[in-house]
Amino acid sequence: MSWSRAASILLLGAALAGCGFQPLYRQGGAGQTVIAEFADIAIRQPDDRRDQLLRDQLLDMLTPRGTPSRPRYLLEYKITESIGAVFTTRSEEITRNNMNVTVVYMLREYESGTALSAINTSTYASYNLTVADYANLISEKNARERALRDSAEQLRIRLANFFQQRPDLKAKAKAEAEAEAARRAGQPGGYEAPGTRR
């Protein structure tokens, strides 16, 4: 993981922590509820190769078990990309570029098309330039893939926060957690309220 990628994820995590967000693997029932919502998301079909790269990342992160047969949500996205020089020699030769990738996501209800959440991400990746054109194309391609992967990671975190804050899903997660606690209490070795042991 690059320093810039790690730093952006840490900063995003710190910002979300201030909103009460916790990582999925630490949420118990709430985490399972969010993951279940992810599984109901259909992701818009790509228009080009760049779209396909992003969609593949989103499929892996949101719906690893496959596209839902009866989706409840539709995730749309629009990618904007720009490339600028990071380092230029005294002879004005560019030796390193910075690629900035901005993605505008829109989560909608699948049936009605009602907009539920708009999320913008901005990621970047740098790459070196050489005198070999083919090598430069490969470096640019790899940078694009890194930036799109970072964007998909940011989206996953922020979508989880969106679902976690919805009142109906909060109630569902609480009910599931209480049911799980009750189930465990009834098992041998499970929790027993004070005064219930005979």
VEXTORSE-968622 format. One record per residue (C-alpha): chain; residue number from 1; residue in one letter; x, y, z. Coordinates in Angstrom, 2 decimals, decimal comma. Layout:
<recs>
+------+------+------+---------+---------+---------+
: gudo : lovo : lonu :       u :       v :       w :
+------+------+------+---------+---------+---------+
:    A :  NUM :    a :       X :       Y :       Z :
...
+------+------+------+---------+---------+---------+
</recs>
This chain:
<recs>
+------+------+------+---------+---------+---------+
: gudo : lovo : lonu :       u :       v :       w :
+------+------+------+---------+---------+---------+
:    A :    1 :    m :    0,00 :    0,00 :    0,00 :
:    A :    2 :    s :    1,41 :    3,41 :   -0,98 :
:    A :    3 :    w :    1,91 :    6,12 :    1,64 :
:    A :    4 :    s :   -0,68 :    8,38 :   -0,01 :
:    A :    5 :    r :   -3,22 :    5,57 :   -0,12 :
:    A :    6 :    a :   -2,66 :    4,63 :    3,51 :
:    A :    7 :    a :   -2,83 :    8,26 :    4,60 :
:    A :    8 :    s :   -6,09 :    8,90 :    2,75 :
:    A :    9 :    i :   -7,73 :    5,82 :    4,26 :
:    A :   10 :    l :   -6,57 :    6,76 :    7,77 :
:    A :   11 :    l :   -7,88 :   10,31 :    7,40 :
:    A :   12 :    l :  -11,21 :    9,06 :    6,08 :
:    A :   13 :    g :  -11,46 :    6,57 :    8,92 :
:    A :   14 :    a :  -10,76 :    9,27 :   11,49 :
:    A :   15 :    a :  -13,44 :   11,52 :   10,00 :
:    A :   16 :    l :  -16,02 :    8,74 :   10,02 :
:    A :   17 :    a :  -15,12 :    7,76 :   13,57 :
:    A :   18 :    g :  -16,28 :   11,21 :   14,60 :
:    A :   19 :    c :  -19,68 :   10,35 :   13,10 :
:    A :   20 :    g :  -19,95 :    7,15 :   15,12 :
:    A :   21 :    f :  -18,78 :    4,82 :   12,36 :
:    A :   22 :    q :  -17,02 :    1,59 :   13,30 :
:    A :   23 :    p :  -15,31 :   -0,92 :   10,98 :
:    A :   24 :    l :  -17,61 :   -3,71 :    9,78 :
:    A :   25 :    y :  -15,56 :   -6,42 :   11,45 :
:    A :   26 :    r :  -16,10 :   -4,74 :   14,84 :
:    A :   27 :    q :  -19,83 :   -4,09 :   14,53 :
:    A :   28 :    g :  -21,27 :   -7,55 :   15,19 :
:    A :   29 :    g :  -24,94 :   -7,56 :   14,22 :
:    A :   30 :    a :  -24,73 :   -4,07 :   12,72 :
:    A :   31 :    g :  -21,87 :   -5,17 :   10,49 :
:    A :   32 :    q :  -23,82 :   -8,17 :    9,26 :
:    A :   33 :    t :  -26,81 :   -5,95 :    8,50 :
:    A :   34 :    v :  -24,66 :   -3,58 :    6,44 :
:    A :   35 :    i :  -23,07 :   -6,47 :    4,54 :
:    A :   36 :    a :  -26,56 :   -7,78 :    3,78 :
:    A :   37 :    e :  -27,48 :   -4,38 :    2,31 :
:    A :   38 :    f :  -24,33 :   -4,47 :    0,16 :
:    A :   39 :    a :  -25,47 :   -7,80 :   -1,25 :
:    A :   40 :    d :  -28,66 :   -6,13 :   -2,57 :
:    A :   41 :    i :  -26,80 :   -3,55 :   -4,67 :
:    A :   42 :    a :  -26,75 :   -3,81 :   -8,47 :
:    A :   43 :    i :  -23,83 :   -1,93 :  -10,04 :
:    A :   44 :    r :  -24,32 :   -0,07 :  -13,30 :
:    A :   45 :    q :  -22,88 :   -1,68 :  -16,41 :
:    A :   46 :    p :  -19,65 :   -0,08 :  -17,72 :
:    A :   47 :    d :  -19,38 :    2,19 :  -20,75 :
:    A :   48 :    d :  -15,65 :    1,69 :  -21,33 :
:    A :   49 :    r :  -12,53 :   -0,05 :  -20,04 :
:    A :   50 :    r :  -12,02 :    2,46 :  -17,23 :
:    A :   51 :    d :  -15,57 :    1,93 :  -16,03 :
:    A :   52 :    q :  -14,99 :   -1,81 :  -16,15 :
:    A :   53 :    l :  -11,92 :   -1,52 :  -13,94 :
:    A :   54 :    l :  -13,92 :    0,36 :  -11,31 :
:    A :   55 :    r :  -16,92 :   -1,94 :  -11,57 :
:    A :   56 :    d :  -14,73 :   -5,01 :  -11,02 :
:    A :   57 :    q :  -13,39 :   -3,46 :   -7,81 :
:    A :   58 :    l :  -16,91 :   -2,59 :   -6,63 :
:    A :   59 :    l :  -18,14 :   -6,12 :   -7,34 :
:    A :   60 :    d :  -15,30 :   -7,58 :   -5,26 :
:    A :   61 :    m :  -15,89 :   -5,21 :   -2,34 :
:    A :   62 :    l :  -19,68 :   -4,96 :   -2,25 :
:    A :   63 :    t :  -21,12 :   -8,10 :   -3,84 :
:    A :   64 :    p :  -18,39 :  -10,79 :   -3,81 :
:    A :   65 :    r :  -21,04 :  -13,52 :   -4,02 :
:    A :   66 :    g :  -22,37 :  -12,18 :   -7,30 :
:    A :   67 :    t :  -24,96 :   -9,77 :   -8,65 :
:    A :   68 :    p :  -28,27 :   -9,97 :   -6,73 :
:    A :   69 :    s :  -31,15 :  -11,62 :   -8,59 :
:    A :   70 :    r :  -33,63 :   -9,14 :   -7,06 :
:    A :   71 :    p :  -31,65 :   -5,98 :   -6,27 :
:    A :   72 :    r :  -33,05 :   -3,31 :   -3,98 :
:    A :   73 :    y :  -30,48 :   -0,67 :   -4,90 :
:    A :   74 :    l :  -28,70 :    0,59 :   -8,01 :
:    A :   75 :    l :  -25,23 :    2,12 :   -7,79 :
:    A :   76 :    e :  -24,34 :    4,56 :  -10,56 :
:    A :   77 :    y :  -20,96 :    6,21 :  -11,05 :
:    A :   78 :    k :  -19,20 :    8,77 :  -13,23 :
:    A :   79 :    i :  -15,40 :    8,95 :  -13,48 :
:    A :   80 :    t :  -13,39 :   12,09 :  -14,19 :
:    A :   81 :    e :   -9,63 :   11,80 :  -14,67 :
:    A :   82 :    s :   -6,84 :   14,37 :  -14,94 :
:    A :   83 :    i :   -3,05 :   14,04 :  -15,24 :
:    A :   84 :    g :   -0,51 :   16,66 :  -14,24 :
:    A :   85 :    a :    3,24 :   16,86 :  -13,94 :
:    A :   86 :    v :    4,73 :   16,32 :  -10,49 :
:    A :   87 :    f :    8,40 :   16,70 :  -11,28 :
:    A :   88 :    t :   10,05 :   18,53 :  -14,18 :
:    A :   89 :    t :   13,79 :   18,74 :  -14,86 :
:    A :   90 :    r :   15,66 :   21,97 :  -15,60 :
:    A :   91 :    s :   15,31 :   21,18 :  -19,29 :
:    A :   92 :    e :   11,51 :   21,07 :  -18,72 :
:    A :   93 :    e :   11,38 :   17,33 :  -19,20 :
:    A :   94 :    i :    8,53 :   15,73 :  -17,26 :
:    A :   95 :    t :    9,75 :   12,69 :  -15,31 :
:    A :   96 :    r :    6,81 :   12,02 :  -12,96 :
:    A :   97 :    n :    3,07 :   12,46 :  -13,35 :
:    A :   98 :    n :    0,23 :   12,59 :  -10,88 :
:    A :   99 :    m :   -3,14 :   11,11 :  -11,84 :
:    A :  100 :    n :   -6,21 :   12,42 :  -10,04 :
:    A :  101 :    v :   -9,38 :   10,36 :  -10,30 :
:    A :  102 :    t :  -12,70 :   11,77 :   -9,13 :
:    A :  103 :    v :  -15,74 :    9,51 :   -9,00 :
:    A :  104 :    v :  -19,30 :   10,68 :   -8,37 :
:    A :  105 :    y :  -21,45 :    7,84 :   -7,04 :
:    A :  106 :    m :  -25,23 :    7,80 :   -6,74 :
:    A :  107 :    l :  -27,12 :    5,14 :   -4,81 :
:    A :  108 :    r :  -30,75 :    4,79 :   -5,89 :
:    A :  109 :    e :  -33,72 :    2,61 :   -5,10 :
:    A :  110 :    y :  -33,72 :    0,03 :   -7,85 :
:    A :  111 :    e :  -37,43 :    0,05 :   -8,64 :
:    A :  112 :    s :  -38,34 :    3,72 :   -8,24 :
:    A :  113 :    g :  -35,00 :    5,33 :   -9,11 :
:    A :  114 :    t :  -35,23 :    7,53 :   -6,01 :
:    A :  115 :    a :  -31,84 :    8,97 :   -5,06 :
:    A :  116 :    l :  -30,72 :    7,80 :   -1,61 :
:    A :  117 :    s :  -27,12 :    8,94 :   -1,28 :
:    A :  118 :    a :  -24,59 :   10,88 :   -3,37 :
:    A :  119 :    i :  -20,93 :   10,20 :   -2,61 :
:    A :  120 :    n :  -17,88 :   11,88 :   -4,18 :
:    A :  121 :    t :  -14,38 :   10,45 :   -3,91 :
:    A :  122 :    s :  -11,08 :   11,90 :   -5,06 :
:    A :  123 :    t :   -7,96 :    9,72 :   -5,22 :
:    A :  124 :    y :   -4,59 :   10,08 :   -6,83 :
:    A :  125 :    a :   -1,59 :    7,98 :   -7,83 :
:    A :  126 :    s :    1,81 :    9,02 :   -9,11 :
:    A :  127 :    y :    3,99 :    7,26 :  -11,64 :
:    A :  128 :    n :    7,40 :    7,75 :  -13,23 :
:    A :  129 :    l :    8,00 :    8,51 :  -16,90 :
:    A :  130 :    t :   10,84 :    7,13 :  -19,01 :
:    A :  131 :    v :   11,94 :    7,41 :  -22,63 :
:    A :  132 :    a :   10,04 :    4,20 :  -23,44 :
:    A :  133 :    d :    6,45 :    4,93 :  -24,50 :
:    A :  134 :    y :    5,21 :    1,40 :  -23,78 :
:    A :  135 :    a :    6,61 :    1,49 :  -20,25 :
:    A :  136 :    n :    4,87 :    4,83 :  -19,71 :
:    A :  137 :    l :    1,55 :    3,36 :  -20,83 :
:    A :  138 :    i :    1,92 :    0,48 :  -18,38 :
:    A :  139 :    s :    2,82 :    2,87 :  -15,55 :
:    A :  140 :    e :   -0,21 :    5,02 :  -16,33 :
:    A :  141 :    k :   -2,46 :    1,95 :  -16,44 :
:    A :  142 :    n :   -1,17 :    0,73 :  -13,07 :
:    A :  143 :    a :   -1,66 :    4,17 :  -11,53 :
:    A :  144 :    r :   -5,24 :    4,27 :  -12,79 :
:    A :  145 :    e :   -5,96 :    0,86 :  -11,30 :
:    A :  146 :    r :   -4,56 :    1,95 :   -7,92 :
:    A :  147 :    a :   -6,61 :    5,14 :   -7,89 :
:    A :  148 :    l :   -9,82 :    3,32 :   -8,82 :
:    A :  149 :    r :   -9,21 :    0,68 :   -6,17 :
:    A :  150 :    d :   -8,76 :    3,40 :   -3,56 :
:    A :  151 :    s :  -11,98 :    5,05 :   -4,72 :
:    A :  152 :    a :  -13,88 :    1,78 :   -4,35 :
:    A :  153 :    e :  -12,48 :    1,33 :   -0,84 :
:    A :  154 :    q :  -13,58 :    4,82 :    0,14 :
:    A :  155 :    l :  -17,04 :    4,21 :   -1,26 :
:    A :  156 :    r :  -17,42 :    0,97 :    0,69 :
:    A :  157 :    i :  -16,58 :    2,74 :    3,96 :
:    A :  158 :    r :  -18,95 :    5,62 :    3,30 :
:    A :  159 :    l :  -21,77 :    3,39 :    2,10 :
:    A :  160 :    a :  -21,42 :    1,35 :    5,28 :
:    A :  161 :    n :  -21,73 :    4,57 :    7,27 :
:    A :  162 :    f :  -24,83 :    5,54 :    5,28 :
:    A :  163 :    f :  -26,56 :    2,23 :    5,94 :
:    A :  164 :    q :  -25,46 :    2,20 :    9,56 :
:    A :  165 :    q :  -27,12 :    5,58 :   10,18 :
:    A :  166 :    r :  -30,48 :    4,65 :    8,68 :
:    A :  167 :    p :  -33,09 :    4,35 :   11,48 :
:    A :  168 :    d :  -34,74 :    1,25 :   10,01 :
:    A :  169 :    l :  -31,43 :   -0,57 :    9,72 :
:    A :  170 :    k :  -30,39 :    0,54 :   13,20 :
:    A :  171 :    a :  -33,55 :   -1,06 :   14,56 :
:    A :  172 :    k :  -32,96 :   -4,20 :   12,50 :
:    A :  173 :    a :  -29,36 :   -4,51 :   13,71 :
:    A :  174 :    k :  -30,44 :   -4,02 :   17,32 :
:    A :  175 :    a :  -33,11 :   -6,70 :   17,02 :
:    A :  176 :    e :  -30,65 :   -9,11 :   15,45 :
:    A :  177 :    a :  -28,08 :   -8,42 :   18,18 :
:    A :  178 :    e :  -30,67 :   -9,00 :   20,91 :
:    A :  179 :    a :  -31,81 :  -12,24 :   19,25 :
:    A :  180 :    e :  -28,21 :  -13,43 :   19,02 :
:    A :  181 :    a :  -27,61 :  -12,57 :   22,68 :
:    A :  182 :    a :  -30,75 :  -14,45 :   23,69 :
:    A :  183 :    r :  -29,69 :  -17,46 :   21,61 :
:    A :  184 :    r :  -26,28 :  -17,54 :   23,24 :
:    A :  185 :    a :  -27,77 :  -17,15 :   26,71 :
:    A :  186 :    g :  -29,77 :  -20,31 :   26,14 :
:    A :  187 :    q :  -26,73 :  -22,36 :   25,18 :
:    A :  188 :    p :  -24,57 :  -24,29 :   27,68 :
:    A :  189 :    g :  -21,86 :  -21,97 :   28,88 :
:    A :  190 :    g :  -23,83 :  -18,93 :   27,69 :
:    A :  191 :    y :  -24,65 :  -15,87 :   29,73 :
:    A :  192 :    e :  -26,97 :  -16,30 :   32,70 :
:    A :  193 :    a :  -28,55 :  -13,42 :   34,51 :
:    A :  194 :    p :  -27,68 :  -13,11 :   38,21 :
:    A :  195 :    g :  -29,92 :  -15,24 :   40,42 :
:    A :  196 :    t :  -30,99 :  -17,64 :   37,66 :
:    A :  197 :    r :  -28,51 :  -20,42 :   38,44 :
:    A :  198 :    r :  -29,96 :  -23,25 :   40,51 :
+------+------+------+---------+---------+---------+
</recs>
